[in-house]
Amino acid sequence: MVNRRQFVYSATASVIALGRGPAAFAAEYDLIIKGGRIVDPSLHVNAILDLAITGGRIASIDNNIDADAVEVIDATGKLVVPGLLDVHSHYARDDEGPRICLSDGVTGWVDAGSEGADQIDDMVAIARAAPQPARVLLNIGREGILPNGDTHELALADVEAAKAAIARHRDYVIGVKARLTEGVAAEDIEVLRRAQEVATFFNLPLMIHMGQTASPFSVLVEQLKPGDIVTHMLAPPPNAIIDNDGQIFPEVLAARRRGVWFDVANGRTGHLLWDTFDRIMDA
């Protein structure tokens, strides 16, 4: 027989237990990703591990995390990587680009000169509306990427139009792009000079698209300043970063020492041949 005092104590304890229930039995983690290959170059990690997340942050990485979680993902046979930053993309060419790349794990991107001064407003609007951080390079060719060449007519490399476009969107334009391949640029040295004039005016980096140029690359690279970027660095001859004997040009090494960056940027066609890659790696 339960007396009044025992009943009150029992009822009170039950209420307290119910009140504490969600906290007492809350999952230890919000998410556990199990059995994936974690790749994080910043930590020199490349191994099959478990990863736990709480409050939007990584809480634990271990061989086997045996704990409760709100959600558990089996990542067996999959890669688990930090959000990818794509510094050479063309996602701002249409509205769907940013969402497509997000589904591929890209959480931040730079459009490498899809558009020029004439379409800068459209390109920046796409970057502003992107679900992830996004910025753009301005193509020195005022009409952007063209099938018959961005600056196939030298007048398209319009310095004043480029300056006005950047001034209008200085918060989103972080550099200038010049594609110098023969057939794309009417006069590669002059297009490079004009692009550098615009970039220097705003203290911005210039990215040049190299490979198959009319002028020797050893001449072009000497026009670059610290912080500038050579993209498609593994492009095949003519006028690659190596000479006919497979040796890297001294001008290329000098540029790297003075702070010019070299970007692989594989691309889809004509930007990388494996025999050129092997020769450059062996040089």
C-alpha positions in Angstrom: 0.0 0.0 0.0 1.5 3.4 -1.1 0.9 6.1 1.5 0.5 9.8 0.5 4.1 10.8 1.1 5.4 7.9 -1.0 2.9 8.8 -3.8 4.1 12.5 -3.8 7.7 11.5 -3.9 7.1 9.0 -6.7 5.0 11.4 -8.8 7.6 14.2 -8.3 10.4 12.0 -9.4 8.5 10.9 -12.5 7.8 14.6 -13.5 11.5 15.4 -13.1 12.5 12.4 -15.2 10.1 13.4 -17.9 11.3 17.0 -17.8 14.9 15.9 -18.2 14.2 13.1 -20.7 15.1 14.9 -24.0 18.4 16.2 -22.6 19.3 13.0 -20.8 18.7 10.9 -23.8 19.8 13.3 -26.6 22.1 12.0 -29.3 25.7 12.6 -28.7 26.2 13.9 -32.2 24.1 15.5 -34.9 25.7 13.4 -37.7 28.1 10.5 -38.0 29.6 9.7 -41.4 30.9 6.1 -41.2 33.4 4.2 -43.2 34.3 6.8 -45.9 37.8 7.7 -47.1 38.6 11.1 -45.4 40.9 13.2 -47.5 42.1 16.5 -45.9 45.4 17.7 -47.4 45.6 20.4 -44.7 45.9 17.8 -42.0 47.7 15.2 -44.2 44.8 12.8 -43.7 44.0 10.1 -46.3 42.4 7.2 -44.6 39.2 5.3 -44.0 37.7 6.8 -40.8 34.5 7.8 -39.1 33.6 11.5 -38.7 31.2 13.1 -36.2 29.6 16.5 -36.5 27.8 18.6 -33.8 26.5 22.1 -34.2 27.8 22.3 -37.8 31.4 21.6 -36.8 33.5 18.5 -36.8 33.6 17.0 -33.3 35.5 13.8 -33.8 37.5 11.8 -36.3 38.3 8.2 -35.3 38.6 4.7 -36.6 35.2 3.7 -35.2 32.9 6.2 -33.6 30.4 4.1 -31.6 27.9 6.7 -30.4 24.3 7.9 -30.9 23.6 10.4 -33.6 20.5 12.1 -35.1 21.6 10.9 -38.5 24.1 8.3 -39.6 25.5 8.1 -43.2 27.2 5.0 -44.5 30.0 6.4 -46.7 31.6 3.1 -47.5 33.3 3.4 -50.9 32.9 7.1 -51.0 35.2 10.1 -50.4 34.7 12.5 -47.5 36.4 15.8 -48.1 36.2 19.4 -46.9 34.0 21.7 -49.0 35.9 22.3 -52.3 37.0 25.7 -53.5 37.1 25.9 -57.3 39.3 28.9 -58.3 39.0 28.3 -62.0 35.4 27.7 -63.0 32.8 29.0 -65.5 29.8 28.6 -63.2 28.5 32.1 -63.8 27.7 31.5 -67.5 24.1 30.5 -66.5 21.8 30.5 -63.5 22.1 26.7 -62.9 25.9 26.7 -62.6 26.2 27.5 -58.9 23.7 24.8 -57.9 25.2 22.2 -60.1 28.6 22.7 -58.7 27.2 22.6 -55.1 25.9 19.2 -55.8 29.5 18.2 -56.7 30.8 19.4 -53.3 32.0 22.9 -54.4 31.3 25.3 -51.6 33.1 28.3 -53.0 34.1 29.3 -56.6 35.6 31.9 -58.9 34.4 32.3 -62.4 37.6 32.7 -64.5 36.4 35.2 -67.0 33.3 33.8 -68.7 32.1 37.4 -69.4 33.6 40.7 -70.2 32.5 44.3 -69.7 29.4 44.0 -71.8 27.9 41.2 -69.6 29.5 41.9 -66.3 26.1 42.8 -64.7 24.6 39.4 -65.5 27.7 37.5 -64.3 27.8 39.4 -61.0 24.1 38.9 -60.5 24.6 35.1 -60.7 27.5 35.2 -58.3 25.5 37.3 -55.8 22.6 34.9 -55.9 24.8 31.8 -55.6 24.1 29.5 -52.6 27.9 29.5 -51.8 30.5 32.3 -51.7 31.4 33.3 -55.3 33.5 35.9 -57.1 34.5 36.6 -60.7 37.4 37.5 -63.0 36.6 40.0 -65.8 37.5 38.9 -69.3 39.5 41.6 -71.0 37.5 40.8 -74.1 34.5 43.0 -73.6 32.1 40.3 -75.0 33.6 37.5 -72.9 34.3 34.0 -74.2 33.6 33.9 -78.0 33.7 30.9 -80.3 35.9 32.8 -82.7 38.1 34.3 -80.0 37.6 36.6 -77.1 39.9 39.2 -78.6 40.0 38.1 -82.2 39.6 41.8 -83.0 42.0 43.9 -80.9 39.3 46.5 -80.3 37.5 44.0 -78.1 40.3 44.3 -75.5 38.8 47.6 -74.4 40.7 49.0 -71.4 38.3 51.8 -70.5 35.2 49.5 -70.8 36.9 47.0 -68.5 37.8 49.7 -66.0 34.3 51.0 -65.8 32.9 47.4 -65.4 35.2 46.7 -62.5 34.6 50.0 -60.8 30.8 49.2 -60.9 31.3 45.8 -59.3 34.5 46.1 -57.3 33.1 44.0 -54.5 32.7 41.0 -56.7 35.4 41.3 -59.4 38.7 40.1 -57.9 40.9 39.9 -61.0 41.2 40.1 -64.8 41.4 37.2 -67.3 43.2 37.1 -70.7 43.0 34.1 -73.0 46.2 34.3 -75.1 46.0 31.2 -77.3 46.6 31.8 -80.9 43.3 32.2 -82.7 41.7 33.5 -79.5 43.8 36.6 -79.2 44.6 38.7 -82.2 48.0 39.9 -80.7 48.8 38.1 -77.5 51.5 40.5 -76.3 49.2 43.6 -76.8 46.2 41.9 -75.2 48.3 40.9 -72.3 49.6 44.5 -72.0 46.0 45.9 -71.9 44.8 43.3 -69.4 47.7 44.1 -67.2 47.0 47.8 -67.4 43.4 47.2 -66.1 44.5 44.8 -63.4 47.3 47.1 -62.2 44.9 50.1 -62.1 42.8 48.3 -59.4 45.8 46.4 -57.8 44.2 43.1 -58.9 45.8 39.9 -60.1 45.8 39.0 -63.8 45.2 35.4 -64.9 46.5 34.4 -68.3 45.4 31.4 -70.2 48.6 30.0 -71.7 49.5 27.3 -74.2 49.5 27.3 -78.1 50.3 31.0 -78.1 51.8 32.9 -81.0 54.5 34.4 -78.8 57.0 32.3 -76.8 55.8 31.7 -73.3 59.2 32.8 -71.9 58.4 36.3 -73.3 54.8 36.4 -72.0 55.6 35.3 -68.5 58.1 38.2 -68.1 55.1 40.6 -68.2 53.5 39.2 -65.1 53.7 40.7 -61.6 53.7 39.1 -58.2 50.3 37.6 -57.5 49.4 37.0 -61.1 48.3 33.6 -62.2 49.3 31.4 -65.1 46.5 28.9 -65.8 46.7 25.7 -67.8 50.3 25.4 -66.8 50.5 21.8 -68.1 49.3 22.9 -71.6 51.1 21.1 -74.4 53.4 22.8 -77.0 53.7 25.0 -78.9 54.9 27.4 -76.3 54.5 25.4 -73.1 56.5 26.1 -69.9 59.2 23.7 -71.1 61.5 24.0 -74.1 62.1 21.4 -76.8 64.5 19.6 -74.6 62.0 19.2 -71.8 63.6 21.8 -69.5 61.5 24.4 -67.7 62.3 27.9 -69.1 64.5 30.0 -66.7 61.9 32.8 -67.1 59.2 30.4 -65.6 61.3 29.6 -62.6 62.1 33.3 -62.1 58.4 34.2 -62.3 57.6 31.6 -59.6 60.3 33.0 -57.4 58.9 36.5 -57.7 55.4 35.4 -56.7 53.6 34.4 -59.9 51.2 31.5 -59.3 50.9 28.5 -61.6 47.4 26.8 -61.8 46.8 23.4 -63.3 43.2 23.9 -64.3 42.8 20.7 -66.3 40.0 21.8 -68.5 38.3 19.6 -71.1 40.1 19.9 -74.4 43.7 20.9 -75.3 44.7 22.0 -71.8 46.6 18.9 -70.7 48.3 16.0 -72.4 49.8 13.4 -70.2 53.1 13.2 -72.1 53.5 16.9 -71.5 52.6 16.4 -67.8 55.3 13.7 -67.4 57.9 15.8 -69.1 57.1 18.8 -66.8 57.2 16.6 -63.7 60.5 15.2 -64.8 62.0 18.6 -65.6 
